[in-house]
Amino acid sequence: MTREPILALPDFGKPYEVRTDASDYVIGEVLMQDGQPIAFESRKLNETERSYTVQEKEMTVVVELKTPAGLLQPLPVPERPWESLSMDFIIGLPKSESFGSILVVVDRFSKYATFISVTNECPAEEAARLFLRHVRSGATNQSPFEIVTGQQPLTPNAVVTHCTRPNPAAYRFAKYWQEKNDLARACLHKANKCSKKWAGKKRMDVQFQVGDSVLAKLHLILRYTGLHKGLVRRYEGPFKVVKRVGKVAYKLELPAKLKVYPAFHISMLKPFHGDQEDPN
């Protein structure tokens, strides 16, 4: 009797082991730690790749595993607090009063965060309603700060510009506040440059054209239930590329039955190589 392997969670403080295998038509790899599998993938070889030697086929697996697609494209640094926000979900939490996820809204300049309890299923309309309720009141069209204080929150630039009274202490405070914001902005620019530099060393620049056929990594979005992870395909498709969105995302032509947003980051896509001998 044998027992099927169970994928383990990675320990980023330990070394990784990559095991590869190749045949005339298929290549595969398993990422492991301490003898336990963490991730795996296999795919068919295209016509060109079939002519590779065994060593070249296995190196193809290693290259695919170690070089994620898409260069890092940092977002522009905001000039002031609450000019730009980010939103994301923390999912898979133990349920508390029917809530199993958290909607996180972050001011990208100050890093001020708002945490909102949500159910596991939170469509865009519900996310917008919660944003208006907890971050900006939809009924009053004002932020909680405006409602409580009767004014918009002042920025350092506004304070210094309107500081006309002969009060040196107040001016020094406003000037110090402005300098702190200028320093924060400079640090954000520096962090963006460092992230782009180091991330670029471990990524490869991949681009698709409109009409290309690609495979999309959907298993994290569709959240298959009742199936063992080993039975869930990591990629679905092929799908046609219909539009490029920004620098590192693409809109795909998806079947109507897939209730997902059709734009994907390039790291979730890979080119589809049709099998000329076996088109199915």
C-alpha positions in Angstrom: 0.0 0.0 0.0 1.2 3.5 -0.8 0.0 6.9 0.4 -0.3 9.9 -1.8 2.1 12.8 -1.0 0.7 15.9 0.7 2.0 19.3 -0.3 3.8 21.0 2.6 4.1 24.7 3.4 7.5 26.2 2.5 10.0 27.2 5.2 11.8 30.2 3.8 14.7 29.7 6.2 15.6 26.3 4.8 17.2 25.3 1.4 15.1 24.0 -1.4 15.6 20.9 -3.6 14.4 20.7 -7.2 13.8 17.3 -8.7 13.2 17.1 -12.5 12.3 14.4 -15.0 11.9 14.4 -18.7 10.6 12.0 -21.3 10.2 12.2 -25.1 7.0 14.2 -24.8 6.6 15.5 -21.2 8.7 17.4 -18.6 8.0 17.7 -14.9 9.5 19.1 -11.7 8.9 18.9 -8.0 10.0 21.6 -5.5 10.9 20.0 -2.1 12.1 20.7 1.4 13.2 18.0 3.9 11.9 15.4 1.5 8.4 16.9 1.4 6.9 18.2 -1.9 5.9 21.9 -1.8 4.9 22.5 -5.5 4.9 20.6 -8.7 4.2 21.0 -12.4 4.3 19.1 -15.6 3.5 19.9 -19.3 3.9 18.6 -22.8 6.9 19.5 -24.9 6.3 21.4 -28.1 7.8 20.2 -31.4 11.1 22.1 -31.0 11.6 21.1 -27.4 11.2 17.4 -28.3 14.5 17.6 -30.2 16.4 18.7 -27.0 18.7 16.3 -25.2 17.6 14.9 -21.8 19.9 17.4 -20.1 18.5 20.3 -22.1 14.9 19.2 -21.3 15.6 19.1 -17.6 17.3 22.5 -17.7 14.2 23.9 -19.4 12.3 22.8 -16.3 14.8 24.5 -14.0 14.7 27.8 -16.0 10.8 27.8 -16.0 10.8 27.2 -12.2 13.3 29.8 -11.3 12.4 32.7 -13.6 8.9 34.1 -13.0 7.4 36.0 -15.9 7.0 39.8 -15.9 9.3 42.5 -14.7 8.3 44.3 -11.5 6.5 47.6 -12.3 6.2 49.7 -9.1 3.2 52.0 -8.8 3.9 55.7 -8.9 4.6 57.2 -5.5 1.7 59.4 -4.3 2.4 63.0 -3.4 0.2 63.2 -0.3 -1.8 61.0 2.1 -5.1 59.5 0.8 -4.2 60.3 -2.8 -3.9 56.6 -3.7 -5.3 53.6 -1.9 -4.7 49.8 -2.2 -7.2 47.1 -1.5 -6.7 43.4 -0.9 -8.2 40.4 0.9 -6.9 38.2 3.6 -8.7 34.9 3.1 -9.0 31.4 4.6 -9.3 32.6 8.2 -11.2 30.7 10.9 -14.8 32.0 10.9 -16.0 34.5 13.5 -19.6 35.5 13.5 -19.9 34.3 9.8 -16.9 36.3 8.7 -13.9 34.4 7.3 -12.0 37.1 5.5 -10.7 40.6 5.9 -10.8 43.5 3.4 -7.6 45.6 3.9 -7.6 49.2 2.7 -4.2 51.0 2.9 -3.3 54.6 2.2 -0.2 54.0 0.1 1.6 57.2 1.3 1.2 57.0 5.1 0.6 53.2 5.2 -2.5 53.8 7.4 -4.6 50.7 7.2 -8.3 49.9 7.7 -9.3 46.3 8.4 -12.9 45.3 7.5 -14.4 41.9 8.4 -16.1 40.3 5.3 -17.6 36.9 4.4 -15.6 34.5 2.2 -17.7 35.5 -0.8 -17.3 39.3 -1.3 -18.2 40.5 -4.8 -17.1 43.9 -6.1 -20.5 45.5 -5.3 -20.2 44.4 -1.6 -16.5 45.5 -1.4 -17.5 49.0 -2.8 -20.3 49.2 -0.2 -18.0 48.3 2.7 -15.4 50.9 1.4 -18.0 53.6 1.5 -19.2 52.6 4.9 -15.9 52.2 6.6 -13.5 54.5 4.7 -15.8 57.1 3.1 -19.4 57.6 4.0 -21.6 57.0 1.0 -24.6 58.8 2.6 -22.7 62.0 3.3 -19.9 61.7 0.7 -17.5 62.7 3.4 -14.7 60.9 5.2 -15.1 60.1 9.0 -12.5 62.8 9.6 -14.6 65.4 7.9 -17.7 64.4 9.7 -16.1 64.6 13.1 -14.0 67.8 12.6 -15.9 69.6 10.0 -13.0 70.0 7.6 -10.7 68.0 5.3 -7.5 66.7 6.9 -4.8 69.3 6.4 -1.6 68.3 4.6 1.8 69.8 5.4 1.8 71.9 2.2 -1.5 73.4 3.0 -0.5 74.3 6.6 2.7 76.0 5.5 1.1 77.9 2.6 -1.7 79.3 4.8 0.5 80.0 7.8 0.4 83.8 7.7 0.2 84.8 11.4 3.4 85.7 13.2 3.6 82.5 15.2 7.2 81.1 14.9 6.4 77.9 16.9 3.4 77.0 14.7 5.4 77.7 11.5 8.3 75.5 12.7 5.9 72.7 13.5 4.2 73.0 10.1 7.6 73.2 8.4 8.8 70.1 10.3 5.7 68.2 9.3 6.3 69.1 5.6 9.9 67.9 5.8 8.8 64.6 7.3 6.4 64.1 4.4 9.1 65.0 1.9 11.4 62.5 3.6 8.7 59.8 3.5 8.2 60.4 -0.2 11.9 60.2 -0.9 12.1 56.9 1.0 9.2 55.5 -1.0 10.9 56.4 -4.2 14.1 54.7 -3.0 12.2 51.6 -2.0 10.5 51.4 -5.4 13.9 51.6 -7.2 15.5 48.9 -5.0 12.5 46.6 -5.4 12.5 46.9 -9.1 16.3 46.4 -9.3 16.4 43.2 -7.2 13.2 41.7 -8.5 14.4 42.2 -12.1 17.3 39.9 -11.5 15.0 37.0 -10.8 12.4 37.6 -13.5 12.3 37.5 -17.2 10.6 40.0 -19.5 7.7 38.1 -21.3 5.2 39.7 -23.6 2.2 38.5 -25.5 0.4 39.8 -28.6 -3.3 40.2 -29.2 -4.5 36.9 -30.6 -1.9 34.7 -28.8 -3.1 31.6 -27.0 -2.1 31.4 -23.3 -2.8 29.2 -20.3 -4.1 30.9 -17.1 -3.4 29.9 -13.5 -7.0 29.8 -12.2 -6.9 27.2 -9.4 -6.2 29.9 -6.8 -9.2 32.0 -8.0 -11.8 29.3 -8.6 -11.0 27.6 -5.3 -12.0 24.1 -6.1 -13.6 22.3 -3.2 -13.8 18.5 -2.6 -10.8 17.8 -4.7 -7.3 16.9 -3.6 -4.7 19.4 -4.7 -2.9 16.8 -6.8 -6.0 16.5 -8.9 -6.5 20.2 -9.6 -4.9 21.5 -12.8 -2.6 24.5 -12.1 -3.4 26.1 -15.5 -6.6 26.2 -17.6 -7.0 27.1 -21.2 -6.0 27.9 -23.9 -7.6 31.4 -24.0 -7.1 34.2 -26.5 -5.4 37.4 -25.6 -7.8 40.3 -26.5 -6.0 43.3 -25.0 -3.0 44.4 -23.1 -3.8 46.2 -19.8 -0.9 48.4 -18.6 2.6 47.0 -18.8 2.3 43.6 -17.2 -1.3 42.5 -17.5 -3.5 41.1 -20.2 -7.3 40.7 -20.8 -8.3 37.3 -22.0 -11.4 35.9 -23.8 -12.9 33.7 -21.1 -16.0 31.4 -21.3 -19.1 33.0 -19.8 -19.3 30.2 -17.2 -16.1 31.4 -15.6 -17.3 34.2 -13.2 -13.9 35.8 -12.9 -12.4 39.1 -13.9 -10.7 38.6 -17.3 -7.5 40.6 -16.7 -4.5 38.7 -15.4 -1.0 39.6 -14.3 1.6 38.1 -16.7 3.0 35.9 -13.8 -0.3 34.0 -13.9 0.0 33.3 -17.7 2.2 31.1 -19.8 2.3 30.5 -23.6 0.2 27.7 -25.0 2.1 25.4 -27.4 -0.4 23.3 -29.4 0.4 19.7 -30.0 0.6 19.3 -33.8 0.3 15.5 -33.7 -2.4 15.4 -31.0 -4.5 18.6 -31.2 -6.7 17.4 -28.4 
